[in-house]
Amino acid sequence: MGRKLKNQVPCMHVAQLLSLLVLMFLSTAKADYVEIRSTGSSVIGGTINFTAVLYDDGQVASTGNYMFNWEDNTAVGNHAEINTKYPYSNWSVTYPMNTTKPGDYRVTLKVDKSYVFWINIASNHIDYKLDDSLGGDMLLIQNDTKRKNNYVSTVKPVNHTILLRPSDAKLLAEKAYEVQTYWFRNCTYIGVINGLSYIAQYTEADQNYKIEALVVANFEKPPEPPTTTSTTTTTTTTPKPTTTTTSKPTTTTPKPSTTTSTPSHVNVTTPTQKQRRRRGAVAPALLEGKVENQPLPSNLTITAGVDSNATKVKLPLSLSPLLMDKESPYNCLTGQLKREPNKLTGLFKHYVVSKAPVSDFKASGQNWLQRGDMLRLQINCKGSPSLEMCIQVYNAPYNATGNEICRYYFPLETCEYNYTRFFYESKTVLFFIRNEVSEKLNQVTINMYEAKVQSQLSVVVVPVSFTLIAVILIVFGVSYYIQSRNRFTVEVADFNFGDTQSVDMEYKTFQQRLIDSIREVLPWRRRYSEFGSDIEPEFDHNGAIGGTFDNNDGHQRQVAAEDNENNATTSATNGNVNIDSNLRYNSLN
């Protein structure tokens, strides 16, 4: 009994040790991560490729003994176990057309690693979809460029190309016998063409179109063409024998002459097996989703697989001859699609908006400016809205390379813009204008110059003329003033005619004194008596005019006064003024 207990104790320790190792392996295994990628959804009958990569702590795991267990959840239950030493695995699954139903499915992957025994270290899953119709997109290729939106230019042809999913394209390239595309424009059937491309040009600007394409792939083997066999005919001609008899008794019989002739022209036809060729098959590169970057000529037409007896319809905006000998299986108005066995279809839609590109882009104005002048440019162009402009200024001289990138665009309501700015130095201005289908660049160089300012003749002549006139006037004025001053020299004399005369002056009225002043100015003078009046003449005692008195003293004084006055006047005229001490000047007030 004790021996059994002793034997069980080591076994328990070994089991515990193994469980610890398993837990350790499981804990380390949880640090791994497996990433799954696929070629995406596919049409039934196609093949999907799955790829798995194992990561350890964010890095691709090292080599080891791995087991990748793949499994999907379809009705068939496809699964695979791939043992490899590398941390990645690939699995391809083909879903037959007759046994697979369309729907959403999932592939689950479990990765095991061998230590002493297999331990699961990572797992993941990926979803995919199986469709009963072809999938992909319709591309608009114009001027060797894939259009990112619905806008196309009116001056370039547009290549409408159906880009299928990789799995669908591979299926059609390998198994389809005929691929045809039915084209519709604004829900109007315009024809069918072999292949997946259709070229048209939209010449009218600012128009909206709805383009639809129905791709029909036929997987039914066409019947073998009948063979024609022709045989060789040989004609043989045998002439009759000819016998000649002479007069001699000798008879000569020639050998029969046999002639065999064969016609010179013999048609020999051996039956040959006609090689099978799929009608309407397109280039594998196109089916695989690769669009060749080849320029599309404006007069390009598609004639591959076109029957010469078919009716060609040339549409107003089509550059490809389309066939109208087949009825479309799709009704655009009702949306009904006629399906046939052994055929796969795919419906693709794309909206198209035609736009006129920017053209006639020009800048008008004066680009040679005198330093200090304002730059004024008028920018004009043509094109469909919406328009945007961007302006960049560089130091002159500068030549645009076409690789410039302008970041700050502002909208324009119309293709007109007035650019006004002041520059102190020569500059180069780049104007960028774009719309949805084109972009244009215009370069304007602004040259600044300095001109020598020349004074006008009037600016010099007018001031000099007026200065001379002013000087002449001043000279003449001064001369006239001096001359007038010399002419009108006033000499003042003080006369004293005695007290009696002063007394006599006191008895004169203002009127008398005024008359006396006037008489002094006039060339003749009137004498009047001391008591005389200018208004009424004074009569003497004898009845005569004169005012003389009988007394001798008064008469003598009057005569003496007159003599003194005459002497004073004569002396003043000669310039010698002798002023008597008895004379004084009395001012008249």
Secondary structure, DSSP 4 states (H G I P E B T S, - for coil): -HHHHHHHHHHHHHHHHHHHHHHHHHHHHTTEEEEEEE---EETT-EEEEEEEEEETTEEPPP--EEEEEEE-SSS--EEEEEESSSEEEEEEE--TTT---EEEEEEEEEEEESSSEEEEEEEEEEEEEESS--EEEEEEETTEE-SSSEEESSS-EEEEEEE-HHHHHHHHHH-SEEEEEEEETTEEEEEEESSEEEE---SSS-EEEEEEEEEEE-SPPPPPPP--B------B-PPP--EE-SSS-EE-PPPP-B----S----B---PPPP--BTPPPHHHHTTPPP-----TT----TT--TTSPEE--TTB-SPEE-SS--SB-TTT--B---TTEEEEEEEEEEEEEPPPEEEEEEE--EEETTPEEEEEEEEE-PSPEEEEEEEEESS----S-------EEESSSEEEEEEE-SS-EEEEEEEE-SS-EEEEEEEEEEE--PPPPPHHHHHHHHHHHHHHHHHHHHHHHHHHHHHHHT-------B-HHHHHHHHHT--HHHHHHHHHHHHSSS-----TT--SSSPPB-TTS-BT---SSHHHHHHHHHHHHHHHHHHHHHHHT-----TT-B-----
